[in-house]
Amino acid sequence: MAGLCVHSALVTGANRGIGLGIVKQLLQTPNPPEWVFAACRDPKGERAQELEHLASKHPNLVIIPLEVTDPVSIQAAAARVREHLKGSGLNLLINNAGFAKPSSLETETVENMSQVYATNTTGPLLVSQAFLPLLKKAAQGSSSSELSCSKAAIINMPSIVGSIEKICFWDNVQYISHRCSKAALNMLTKCQSLGYRQHGILCAALHTGWVQTDMGNSAGHKPPLTVDMSVQGVLNVLCSLSEKDTGTFLDWEGKALPW
């Protein structure tokens, strides 16, 4: 991960699973970011205890309260990050927060679809909008003309279950709202890559693999990847992303995935 040299990074959904794993490994890099912002819904809650313990040992780790479905919370989070950065920009935004509810074609509801879309699709849109000025500032302050995660990047975390061409795990879990929201997140990523390229911001969709997390274990079988394995792969991929990769859908090993 020597190639990932960022001044600042923000990870949503950072209190457990993949998000917590990313925060941990960012802090363990030989040249860790000056600031790692770990955003989660309830920093004082039981599920954030490990994150709080981590922050007590790392002064460059700042826990940010953030509910990605609440515009007021998002704006407050952006203001707090801006205050910590003291005039510099945000290099890396990882929209990791996600939500899934079991459902089938027969049982899916309006409420369920709305709730899952609000977290998985609208959330990354609103969070990216709020942090765009800081991402632009990071890009403008970079000496490189090439797109990269070290310069300025938005990384969205969809899933292979959102692929329309490659339908995975259908016989195990239908999860209609989750699949649809992740397919929409892929389209959002493509749109962001087209709209933000002119500002020097790389945008990509990254599937973390089938991982042993609360969400991953809900499929009924033990996933093949541990959090550490997935996160190490994700960070290695982030190191390698360049101009040619903006607007792409990749997995944790850097392989291109079908939309």
C-alpha positions in Angstrom: 0.0 0.0 0.0 3.0 2.3 -0.4 1.3 4.0 -3.3 -1.6 5.3 -1.2 -0.3 8.5 0.2 -3.2 10.7 1.3 -3.4 13.6 3.7 -7.0 12.8 4.7 -9.6 10.1 4.3 -13.2 9.8 5.4 -15.0 6.5 5.7 -18.8 6.2 6.3 -20.2 3.2 8.2 -16.9 3.0 10.0 -18.0 1.5 13.3 -18.0 -2.2 12.2 -17.3 -4.6 9.3 -15.6 -3.3 6.2 -15.7 0.3 7.3 -13.9 -0.4 10.6 -11.5 -2.7 8.8 -10.6 0.1 6.4 -10.0 2.6 9.2 -7.8 0.1 11.1 -5.6 -0.6 8.0 -5.3 3.0 7.0 -3.9 3.8 10.5 -1.4 0.9 10.2 0.1 2.0 6.9 3.8 3.0 6.9 2.7 6.6 6.1 -0.8 6.9 7.5 -3.0 9.9 6.7 -2.7 12.9 8.8 -6.4 12.7 9.4 -8.7 9.6 9.2 -12.3 10.6 9.7 -14.5 7.6 10.8 -18.1 8.5 10.3 -21.0 6.5 11.9 -24.5 7.0 13.0 -24.1 6.6 16.8 -20.4 7.1 17.9 -21.5 6.6 21.6 -23.4 3.4 20.9 -22.5 -0.2 21.8 -21.5 -1.0 18.2 -18.9 1.9 18.1 -17.0 0.8 21.2 -14.1 -0.7 19.2 -13.9 2.4 17.1 -13.8 4.6 20.3 -11.0 2.4 21.7 -9.1 2.8 18.4 -9.5 6.6 18.6 -8.0 6.7 22.1 -4.8 5.3 20.7 -4.6 7.3 17.5 -4.7 11.1 17.7 -5.1 11.3 13.9 -8.4 9.4 14.1 -11.5 11.5 14.4 -14.9 10.0 14.9 -17.7 12.0 13.1 -21.4 11.5 13.9 -23.1 10.9 10.5 -26.5 9.6 9.5 -26.3 9.3 5.8 -30.1 9.5 5.3 -30.3 12.9 7.1 -29.2 16.0 5.2 -28.8 18.0 8.4 -26.5 15.4 9.8 -24.5 15.3 6.6 -24.0 19.0 6.5 -22.9 19.0 10.2 -20.4 16.3 9.5 -18.9 18.2 6.5 -18.6 21.3 8.8 -16.7 19.3 11.4 -14.3 17.8 8.9 -13.7 21.2 7.3 -12.9 22.6 10.7 -10.3 19.8 11.4 -8.7 20.2 8.0 -8.1 23.9 8.6 -8.0 25.0 4.9 -6.8 21.9 3.3 -8.9 19.5 1.2 -10.2 15.9 1.6 -8.3 13.4 -0.6 -10.4 10.3 -0.2 -14.1 9.8 0.5 -15.2 6.1 0.9 -19.0 5.8 0.8 -19.2 2.5 2.7 -22.3 2.8 4.8 -24.9 0.2 3.6 -28.2 -1.4 4.6 -30.1 -4.5 3.6 -33.4 -6.1 4.5 -34.4 -9.6 3.5 -37.2 -9.5 0.9 -38.6 -11.3 -2.1 -40.7 -10.2 -5.1 -43.7 -11.2 -3.1 -42.8 -9.5 0.2 -41.0 -6.3 -0.9 -42.7 -3.1 0.3 -42.6 0.6 -0.5 -41.3 1.4 3.0 -38.5 -1.2 2.6 -37.5 0.1 -0.8 -37.4 3.7 0.4 -35.4 2.9 3.5 -32.8 0.9 1.6 -32.5 3.4 -1.3 -32.1 6.2 1.2 -29.0 4.6 2.7 -27.5 2.8 -0.2 -28.1 5.2 -3.1 -29.3 8.6 -1.9 -26.9 8.6 1.0 -23.7 8.4 -1.1 -25.1 11.1 -3.4 -25.8 13.5 -0.6 -22.6 12.8 1.2 -20.6 13.3 -2.0 -22.4 16.6 -2.6 -21.6 17.8 0.9 -17.9 16.9 0.7 -17.4 18.0 -2.9 -15.9 21.4 -2.0 -13.3 19.7 0.1 -12.5 17.1 -2.6 -12.1 19.9 -5.1 -9.8 21.7 -2.8 -7.6 18.6 -2.5 -7.5 18.2 -6.2 -6.6 21.8 -6.8 -3.8 21.6 -4.2 -2.3 18.5 -5.8 0.9 18.8 -8.0 -0.3 15.9 -10.2 -2.4 16.3 -13.3 -3.5 12.6 -13.2 -6.5 11.3 -11.4 -5.7 9.1 -8.4 -6.9 8.3 -4.8 -3.9 10.2 -3.5 -5.2 13.3 -5.3 -8.9 13.3 -4.8 -11.4 10.4 -5.1 -14.9 9.2 -4.3 -15.1 5.4 -3.8 -18.6 4.0 -3.7 -19.1 0.5 -2.3 -21.8 -1.3 -4.4 -22.0 -5.1 -4.6 -21.9 -7.8 -7.2 -25.6 -8.4 -6.3 -26.3 -5.1 -8.0 -24.9 -6.4 -11.3 -27.7 -6.7 -13.9 -25.6 -8.9 -16.2 -24.3 -11.2 -13.5 -27.1 -12.2 -11.1 -25.4 -13.7 -8.1 -26.9 -15.6 -5.1 -30.5 -15.5 -6.5 -31.3 -18.9 -5.1 -30.0 -18.0 -1.7 -31.2 -14.4 -1.2 -33.4 -12.3 -3.4 -33.0 -9.0 -1.4 -34.9 -7.0 -4.1 -34.4 -3.6 -2.6 -30.7 -4.2 -1.9 -30.1 -5.4 -5.4 -31.9 -2.5 -7.0 -30.2 0.1 -4.7 -26.8 -1.2 -5.5 -27.5 -1.2 -9.3 -28.6 2.4 -8.9 -25.4 3.1 -6.9 -23.4 1.8 -9.9 -25.2 4.3 -12.2 -24.5 7.1 -9.6 -20.8 6.3 -9.7 -20.7 6.5 -13.5 -22.5 9.8 -13.4 -20.2 11.2 -10.8 -17.2 10.1 -12.8 -18.5 12.1 -15.8 -19.4 15.1 -13.8 -16.4 15.3 -11.5 -13.6 14.4 -13.8 -13.3 18.1 -14.8 -12.6 18.9 -11.1 -9.8 16.3 -10.9 -11.8 13.8 -8.8 -11.6 10.1 -9.6 -14.8 8.1 -9.0 -15.1 4.3 -8.9 -17.4 1.6 -7.7 -15.6 -1.1 -5.7 -17.1 -4.5 -4.7 -15.5 -5.7 -1.5 -16.2 -9.4 -2.1 -18.4 -11.8 -0.1 -17.1 -11.0 3.4 -17.6 -12.4 6.9 -19.6 -9.4 8.2 -23.1 -9.2 9.7 -24.5 -8.5 6.2 -22.3 -11.1 4.4 -23.2 -13.8 6.9 -26.9 -13.3 6.3 -26.8 -15.2 3.0 -26.9 -18.5 5.0 -23.4 -19.7 4.1 -20.0 -18.7 5.5 -18.4 -16.2 3.2 -14.9 -17.0 1.9 -13.3 -13.7 2.8 -12.4 -12.3 6.2 -12.6 -8.5 6.7 -8.8 -8.2 6.8 -8.4 -10.1 3.5 -11.0 -7.9 1.8 -9.8 -4.6 3.1 -6.2 -5.4 2.2 -7.3 -6.1 -1.3 -9.4 -2.9 -1.4 -6.6 -0.7 -0.3 -4.2 -2.3 -2.8 -6.7 -1.6 -5.5 -7.1 2.1 -4.4 -3.3 2.4 -4.7 -3.5 1.4 -8.3 -6.4 3.4 -9.5 -5.6 6.0 -12.2 -7.2 8.0 -15.0 -8.3 4.9 -16.9 -10.2 3.5 -13.9 -12.5 6.4 -13.2 -16.1 5.3 -13.8 -15.3 1.6 -13.6 -16.8 -1.2 -11.5 -14.1 -3.3 -9.9 -13.8 -6.0 -7.2 -11.4 -6.2 -4.3 -8.8 -7.8 -6.5 -9.0 -5.1 -9.2 -10.9 -7.2 -11.7 -13.5 -5.5 -13.8 -17.1 -6.5 -13.0 -20.1 -6.5 -15.4 -22.6 -3.7 -14.8 
